């Protein structure tokens, strides 16, 4: 089971009917989504207020497909309007939300985002009619590690004997007969990291590239059940994988803080 890099995955997931945020030059901002510089709606069954400067590519259920426009006026957004996707960046070391290229954190973000151990993580959210449903992360994880006989060898996984950072580790076994190098060293090879609950259900699923690059990408998947019905995708460098629990906790808190009762 393969995945595109997170930045591309998020873009594809939310391209249809994108709503530009207030810090973008596009003047077609859907003003009905904004209440005092805030995007409003229903996120995973909960009314939310999200800072406009921090959010990107907001989409609601029923938005037109990419390249199309609404027929008639854009619907007025309320706290009952179902948000189905958006993205944002957060600094996991202190929970600060990136507030756009003219925001207070713009200089720090630009200075830190390309570090091999950058503290900034990129978050994508699927909810509404894009939500996988309860147990979605478990299904994604099992669909990857339960190899099919006809799968390409680099995408077949075997559990390694030792855990890492408290996570189960899975990697492609065997050797490429053409190169005599382990499949795990293939350009497209990834290690998979999994956490399970007491019932054996996969609650955290992480894929990380094995490539020797400055920021080998990881894609970290989890959900907010039972607090909110949504799936979360987080992208960061493998050099900060050791902090996966902190990253998950900070992203979770950021999403829960969007709830209307927690808004400032």
C-alpha positions in Angstrom: 0.0 0.0 0.0 1.7 3.2 -1.1 1.0 6.8 -0.2 2.0 10.1 -1.8 4.0 12.6 0.2 1.8 14.3 2.7 2.0 17.8 1.2 0.7 16.3 -2.1 -1.8 14.0 -0.3 -3.3 16.9 1.5 -3.5 19.0 -1.7 -5.3 16.2 -3.6 -7.6 15.5 -0.7 -8.8 19.1 -0.4 -8.4 20.5 -3.9 -12.1 20.3 -4.9 -13.9 23.5 -4.0 -11.0 25.0 -2.0 -11.7 28.1 0.0 -8.7 30.5 0.2 -7.9 31.9 3.6 -7.7 35.5 4.6 -3.9 35.7 4.2 -4.0 34.7 0.5 -4.1 37.2 -2.3 -7.2 35.6 -4.0 -10.1 38.0 -3.5 -12.7 35.3 -3.9 -12.7 34.5 -0.2 -16.1 33.1 0.9 -16.9 35.7 3.5 -19.7 33.6 4.8 -17.2 31.2 6.3 -15.5 33.9 8.3 -16.7 35.2 11.6 -14.3 37.7 13.1 -11.4 36.2 11.1 -12.6 32.7 12.0 -13.7 29.8 9.9 -16.8 28.2 11.4 -18.6 24.9 10.9 -19.2 21.4 12.1 -15.9 19.4 12.4 -16.5 15.8 13.3 -19.8 16.5 14.9 -18.5 19.4 17.0 -19.0 23.2 16.2 -15.6 24.8 15.7 -14.0 28.2 15.2 -10.6 28.0 13.4 -8.3 31.0 13.0 -8.5 32.0 9.4 -4.8 33.0 9.2 -3.7 29.5 10.3 -6.0 27.3 8.2 -5.6 26.4 4.5 -7.7 24.8 1.8 -10.9 24.6 3.8 -13.7 22.5 2.1 -17.2 21.7 3.2 -19.5 18.9 2.2 -21.2 19.8 -1.1 -18.5 22.0 -2.4 -18.2 21.9 -6.2 -15.4 19.8 -7.8 -12.1 21.4 -8.6 -12.4 23.8 -11.5 -16.1 24.2 -11.0 -18.1 26.9 -9.3 -21.2 27.1 -7.1 -24.4 27.5 -9.1 -25.8 30.6 -7.6 -24.6 32.1 -4.3 -22.1 30.4 -2.1 -24.0 28.9 0.8 -24.0 30.8 4.1 -21.8 28.8 6.5 -23.1 28.1 10.0 -21.9 25.9 12.9 -24.0 23.1 11.3 -22.0 23.3 8.0 -20.0 20.1 7.7 -16.3 20.8 7.2 -14.7 17.8 5.3 -11.0 18.8 4.9 -8.4 21.5 5.7 -4.8 21.8 6.7 -2.6 23.7 9.0 1.0 23.8 10.4 1.9 23.6 14.1 5.2 23.7 16.0 5.1 20.6 18.1 7.7 21.8 20.6 5.3 24.5 21.9 2.0 24.1 20.2 2.2 27.4 18.2 0.0 27.6 15.1 1.6 29.0 12.0 -0.3 32.2 11.2 0.6 32.8 7.6 3.4 34.4 5.6 2.6 37.9 7.1 1.9 36.6 10.6 3.9 37.0 13.8 5.6 33.6 13.4 6.4 33.9 9.7 10.2 34.6 10.2 10.6 31.8 12.7 8.7 29.4 10.4 10.9 30.3 7.4 14.0 29.8 9.5 13.0 26.5 10.9 10.9 24.7 8.3 13.7 23.2 6.3 15.9 22.0 9.2 16.5 18.3 9.2 14.8 18.2 12.6 12.3 20.9 12.0 9.8 21.4 14.8 7.1 22.3 12.3 4.7 19.6 11.3 2.1 19.8 8.5 -1.4 18.6 9.4 -4.2 17.4 7.2 -7.7 16.7 8.4 -10.5 14.7 6.8 -14.0 14.8 8.2 -17.6 15.0 7.0 -18.1 12.9 3.9 -14.3 12.3 3.7 -14.1 10.6 7.1 -13.0 6.9 6.9 -15.3 6.1 9.8 -14.6 4.4 13.2 -11.6 2.1 13.0 -10.2 3.6 9.8 -6.7 3.8 11.1 -6.8 0.1 12.0 -7.9 -0.8 8.5 -5.2 1.3 6.9 -2.5 -0.3 9.1 -3.7 -3.8 8.6 -4.1 -3.3 4.9 -0.4 -2.4 4.7 1.3 -4.9 7.0 -0.9 -7.9 5.9 1.0 -8.5 2.7 -0.7 -10.0 -0.4 1.1 -12.8 -2.3 1.2 -10.8 -5.5 2.4 -7.5 -3.9 5.6 -5.9 -5.1 8.4 -7.0 -2.7 9.2 -3.5 -1.6 5.6 -3.2 -0.3 5.6 -6.5 1.6 6.2 -6.1 5.3 7.5 -8.3 8.1 7.5 -7.4 11.8 11.0 -6.8 13.2 12.0 -8.3 16.6 12.7 -5.0 18.3 10.4 -2.1 18.9 11.5 1.5 18.4 10.2 4.5 20.4 7.6 2.2 21.9 6.2 1.3 18.4 6.1 -2.0 16.5 8.3 -1.8 13.5 7.7 -3.4 10.1 10.0 -3.4 7.1 10.3 -5.1 3.7 12.2 -8.4 4.1 14.6 -10.1 1.7 17.0 -8.8 -1.0 16.5 -7.5 -4.5 18.0 -10.2 -6.8 19.0 -7.6 -9.4 21.1 -5.5 -7.1 21.8 -7.8 -4.1 20.8 -5.1 -1.8 18.1 -5.4 0.9 14.6 -4.3 -0.3 14.6 -2.1 2.8 17.2 0.0 1.1 15.2 0.5 -2.1 14.5 4.1 -3.0 10.8 3.5 -2.5 11.1 1.5 0.7 9.5 2.7 3.9 9.5 1.4 7.5 6.1 1.2 9.1 5.6 2.0 12.8 2.4 0.9 14.7 0.9 1.4 18.1 -2.0 -0.8 19.3 -4.5 -0.5 22.1 -5.1 -3.2 24.7 -7.4 -4.9 22.3 -4.9 -5.1 19.5 -6.5 -2.3 17.5 -4.1 -0.1 15.6 -4.5 3.5 16.9 -1.4 5.1 15.4 0.1 4.3 12.0 3.3 5.9 10.7 5.2 5.4 7.5 8.8 6.7 7.2 11.1 6.8 4.2 14.4 5.0 4.4 16.1 7.4 1.9 19.3 9.2 3.0 18.0 12.7 2.5 18.0 15.9 4.6 14.4 15.4 5.7 13.3 11.8 5.1 9.5 12.1 5.3 7.2 10.4 7.8 3.4 10.4 7.5 1.6 9.8 10.8 -2.0 8.8 10.9 -4.4 8.8 13.8 -8.0 9.8 14.6 -9.8 11.7 17.4 -12.4 9.1 18.3 -14.5 9.4 20.3 -14.1 13.2 20.8 -14.5 14.1 17.1 -15.2 12.0 14.0 -12.2 12.8 11.9 -8.9 11.4 10.5 -5.6 13.2 11.0 -2.5 13.0 8.8 0.7 14.6 10.0 3.9 15.1 8.0 7.4 15.6 9.5 11.0 14.6 9.2 12.1 11.1 10.3 14.7 12.8 12.5 11.9 13.8 14.9 10.1 10.4 14.9 11.4 9.9 18.4 8.9 12.6 19.4 5.9 11.0 17.8 3.9 10.9 21.0 4.4 14.6 21.7 3.6 15.4 18.1 0.3 13.4 18.3 -0.6 15.0 21.6 0.1 18.6 20.4 -1.9 18.1 17.1 -4.7 16.5 19.0 -4.8 19.5 21.5 -4.8 22.0 18.6 -7.8 20.3 17.0 -9.7 20.0 20.2 -9.0 23.7 20.9 -10.8 24.6 17.7 -14.0 23.6 19.4 -16.4 26.5 19.8 -16.5 26.3 23.6 -12.7 26.6 23.7 -12.5 29.5 21.2 -11.3 32.9 22.4 
